[in-house]
Amino acid sequence: MAKRGKPQARRQGSSGTPVWAWLLIGLFGFTGFVATAAIERDLGVRESGHFLPGHGGLLERLDSLIFSAPLFFHFVYDQFY
C-alpha cells in the first residue's frame, strides 16, 4: 500500500500576477463598453433607459462589467480556491 503524503498546497500567484490581471480586467472592461456601444449604435438606440437621466441609462453604468466580471471571477477562483 502506497504511503499518503501531505496534500500539496494550491499554488499561489506570483507577485506579478495582480499587475497583469488588473491590466487584463481593465482591457476587458473597455471591450465591454465598446461592444455594448456598438450594439446600441447598430440598433439605433440613443439611450437604453431613463433610470439615470443624463447618464444614458443603467446599461451604460454596467456595460464594462458584462465582460470583466466573469474574468474577475475566474481569476479569483483560480488564485484562492
FIKOLZA-1660 file (N, C-alpha, C; in steps of 0.1 Angstrom, whole numbers, plus 5000, padded with zeros to 4 digits):
% residues 81
   i   px   py   pz ch aa at
   1 5008 4988 5000  A  M  N
   1 5000 5000 5000  A  M CA
   1 5009 5012 5000  A  M  C
   2 5006 5022 4991  A  A  N
   2 5014 5034 4990  A  A CA
   2 5011 5043 5002  A  A  C
   3 5022 5050 5006  A  K  N
   3 5020 5060 5017  A  K CA
   3 5014 5072 5011  A  K  C
   4 5005 5078 5019  A  R  N
   4 4999 5090 5015  A  R CA
   4 5007 5102 5022  A  R  C
   5 5011 5111 5014  A  G  N
   5 5018 5122 5019  A  G CA
   5 5009 5134 5022  A  G  C
   6 5014 5144 5026  A  K  N
   6 5006 5156 5029  A  K CA
   6 5000 5161 5016  A  K  C
   7 4988 5166 5016  A  P  N
   7 4983 5171 5003  A  P CA
   7 4990 5184 5000  A  P  C
   8 4993 5185 4987  A  Q  N
   8 5000 5197 4982  A  Q CA
   8 4991 5209 4983  A  Q  C
   9 4998 5220 4987  A  A  N
   9 4990 5233 4988  A  A CA
   9 4988 5238 4974  A  A  C
  10 4977 5245 4972  A  R  N
  10 4974 5252 4959  A  R CA
  10 4984 5262 4957  A  R  C
  11 4988 5263 4944  A  R  N
  11 4998 5273 4941  A  R CA
  11 4992 5287 4943  A  R  C
  12 5000 5296 4948  A  Q  N
  12 4996 5310 4950  A  Q CA
  12 5003 5318 4938  A  Q  C
  13 4996 5328 4935  A  G  N
  13 5001 5337 4924  A  G CA
  13 5014 5343 4927  A  G  C
  14 5022 5346 4917  A  S  N
  14 5034 5353 4919  A  S CA
  14 5031 5368 4922  A  S  C
  15 5041 5375 4926  A  S  N
  15 5039 5389 4929  A  S CA
  15 5035 5397 4916  A  S  C
  16 5038 5393 4904  A  G  N
  16 5035 5400 4892  A  G CA
  16 5021 5397 4887  A  G  C
  17 5015 5387 4893  A  T  N
  17 5001 5382 4889  A  T CA
  17 4991 5394 4890  A  T  C
  18 4990 5401 4901  A  P  N
  18 4979 5411 4901  A  P CA
  18 4981 5422 4890  A  P  C
  19 4993 5425 4886  A  V  N
  19 4995 5435 4876  A  V CA
  19 4989 5431 4863  A  V  C
  20 4992 5419 4858  A  W  N
  20 4987 5415 4845  A  W CA
  20 4972 5413 4846  A  W  C
  21 4967 5408 4858  A  A  N
  21 4953 5406 4860  A  A CA
  21 4945 5419 4859  A  A  C
  22 4951 5430 4866  A  W  N
  22 4944 5443 4865  A  W CA
  22 4944 5448 4851  A  W  C
  23 4955 5447 4844  A  L  N
  23 4955 5451 4830  A  L CA
  23 4945 5444 4821  A  L  C
  24 4945 5431 4823  A  L  N
  24 4936 5423 4815  A  L CA
  24 4921 5426 4818  A  L  C
  25 4918 5427 4831  A  I  N
  25 4904 5430 4835  A  I CA
  25 4900 5444 4830  A  I  C
  26 4910 5454 4831  A  G  N
  26 4907 5467 4826  A  G CA
  26 4905 5467 4811  A  G  C
  27 4913 5459 4804  A  L  N
  27 4911 5458 4789  A  L CA
  27 4897 5452 4786  A  L  C
  28 4893 5442 4793  A  F  N
  28 4880 5435 4791  A  F CA
  28 4869 5445 4795  A  F  C
  29 4871 5454 4805  A  G  N
  29 4861 5464 4808  A  G CA
  29 4859 5473 4796  A  G  C
  30 4870 5478 4791  A  F  N
  30 4869 5487 4779  A  F CA
  30 4863 5480 4767  A  F  C
  31 4866 5467 4765  A  T  N
  31 4860 5459 4754  A  T CA
  31 4845 5458 4756  A  T  C
  32 4841 5456 4769  A  G  N
  32 4826 5455 4772  A  G CA
  32 4819 5468 4768  A  G  C
  33 4825 5479 4772  A  F  N
  33 4820 5493 4769  A  F CA
  33 4818 5494 4754  A  F  C
  34 4829 5491 4746  A  V  N
  34 4829 5493 4732  A  V CA
  34 4819 5484 4725  A  V  C
  35 4818 5471 4730  A  A  N
  35 4808 5462 4724  A  A CA
  35 4794 5466 4726  A  A  C
  36 4791 5470 4738  A  T  N
  36 4777 5475 4741  A  T CA
  36 4774 5488 4733  A  T  C
  37 4783 5496 4732  A  A  N
  37 4781 5509 4724  A  A CA
  37 4779 5505 4709  A  A  C
  38 4786 5496 4704  A  A  N
  38 4784 5492 4690  A  A CA
  38 4771 5485 4688  A  A  C
  39 4766 5477 4697  A  I  N
  39 4753 5471 4696  A  I CA
  39 4742 5482 4697  A  I  C
  40 4743 5492 4706  A  E  N
  40 4733 5502 4707  A  E CA
  40 4733 5511 4694  A  E  C
  41 4745 5514 4689  A  R  N
  41 4745 5522 4676  A  R CA
  41 4739 5514 4665  A  R  C
  42 4742 5501 4664  A  D  N
  42 4736 5493 4654  A  D CA
  42 4721 5492 4654  A  D  C
  43 4716 5492 4667  A  L  N
  43 4701 5491 4669  A  L CA
  43 4695 5505 4668  A  L  C
  44 4703 5515 4668  A  G  N
  44 4697 5529 4667  A  G CA
  44 4692 5534 4681  A  G  C
  45 4696 5528 4691  A  V  N
  45 4692 5532 4705  A  V CA
  45 4701 5544 4710  A  V  C
  46 4694 5555 4713  A  R  N
  46 4702 5566 4718  A  R CA
  46 4705 5564 4732  A  R  C
  47 4695 5561 4740  A  E  N
  47 4697 5558 4754  A  E CA
  47 4689 5545 4757  A  E  C
  48 4695 5537 4765  A  S  N
  48 4689 5524 4768  A  S CA
  48 4679 5525 4780  A  S  C
  49 4678 5536 4786  A  G  N
  49 4669 5537 4797  A  G CA
  49 4668 5551 4803  A  G  C
  50 4659 5553 4812  A  H  N
  50 4657 5567 4818  A  H CA
  50 4659 5566 4833  A  H  C
  51 4665 5555 4838  A  F  N
  51 4666 5554 4852  A  F CA
  51 4676 5564 4858  A  F  C
  52 4687 5567 4850  A  L  N
  52 4697 5577 4854  A  L CA
  52 4697 5588 4843  A  L  C
  53 4689 5598 4844  A  P  N
  53 4688 5608 4834  A  P CA
  53 4702 5615 4832  A  P  C
  54 4706 5617 4820  A  G  N
  54 4719 5623 4817  A  G CA
  54 4730 5614 4816  A  G  C
  55 4728 5601 4820  A  H  N
  55 4739 5592 4820  A  H CA
  55 4737 5581 4810  A  H  C
  56 4727 5581 4802  A  G  N
  56 4724 5572 4791  A  G CA
  56 4718 5559 4796  A  G  C
  57 4713 5558 4808  A  G  N
  57 4706 5546 4813  A  G CA
  57 4715 5537 4821  A  G  C
  58 4709 5527 4827  A  L  N
  58 4716 5518 4836  A  L CA
  58 4726 5509 4829  A  L  C
  59 4723 5505 4816  A  L  N
  59 4732 5497 4809  A  L CA
  59 4746 5503 4807  A  L  C
  60 4746 5516 4805  A  E  N
  60 4759 5523 4803  A  E CA
  60 4767 5523 4816  A  E  C
  61 4761 5522 4827  A  R  N
  61 4768 5522 4840  A  R CA
  61 4774 5508 4842  A  R  C
  62 4768 5498 4836  A  L  N
  62 4772 5484 4839  A  L CA
  62 4778 5477 4827  A  L  C
  63 4780 5484 4816  A  D  N
  63 4784 5477 4804  A  D CA
  63 4798 5471 4805  A  D  C
  64 4807 5477 4812  A  S  N
  64 4821 5472 4813  A  S CA
  64 4821 5459 4822  A  S  C
  65 4811 5458 4831  A  L  N
  65 4810 5446 4840  A  L CA
  65 4806 5434 4832  A  L  C
  66 4799 5436 4821  A  I  N
  66 4794 5425 4813  A  I CA
  66 4806 5416 4809  A  I  C
  67 4817 5422 4805  A  F  N
  67 4829 5414 4801  A  F CA
  67 4839 5412 4812  A  F  C
  68 4840 5421 4821  A  S  N
  68 4851 5420 4831  A  S CA
  68 4847 5412 4843  A  S  C
  69 4835 5411 4847  A  A  N
  69 4831 5404 4859  A  A CA
  69 4833 5389 4858  A  A  C
  70 4830 5382 4847  A  P  N
  70 4834 5368 4846  A  P CA
  70 4849 5365 4846  A  P  C
  71 4856 5374 4840  A  L  N
  71 4871 5373 4841  A  L CA
  71 4876 5374 4855  A  L  C
  72 4871 5384 4862  A  F  N
  72 4875 5386 4876  A  F CA
  72 4871 5374 4884  A  F  C
  73 4859 5369 4882  A  F  N
  73 4855 5357 4890  A  F CA
  73 4865 5345 4888  A  F  C
  74 4869 5342 4875  A  H  N
  74 4878 5331 4872  A  H CA
  74 4892 5334 4878  A  H  C
  75 4896 5346 4877  A  F  N
  75 4909 5350 4883  A  F CA
  75 4909 5347 4898  A  F  C
  76 4899 5352 4905  A  V  N
  76 4899 5350 4920  A  V CA
  76 4897 5335 4923  A  V  C
  77 4889 5328 4916  A  Y  N
  77 4887 5314 4918  A  Y CA
  77 4900 5306 4916  A  Y  C
  78 4907 5309 4906  A  D  N
  78 4919 5302 4903  A  D CA
  78 4930 5305 4913  A  D  C
  79 4930 5317 4918  A  Q  N
  79 4941 5321 4928  A  Q CA
  79 4938 5317 4942  A  Q  C
  80 4926 5316 4946  A  F  N
  80 4923 5314 4960  A  F CA
  80 4916 5301 4964  A  F  C
  81 4911 5294 4954  A  Y  N
  81 4903 5282 4957  A  Y CA
  81 4908 5270 4951  A  Y  C
% end
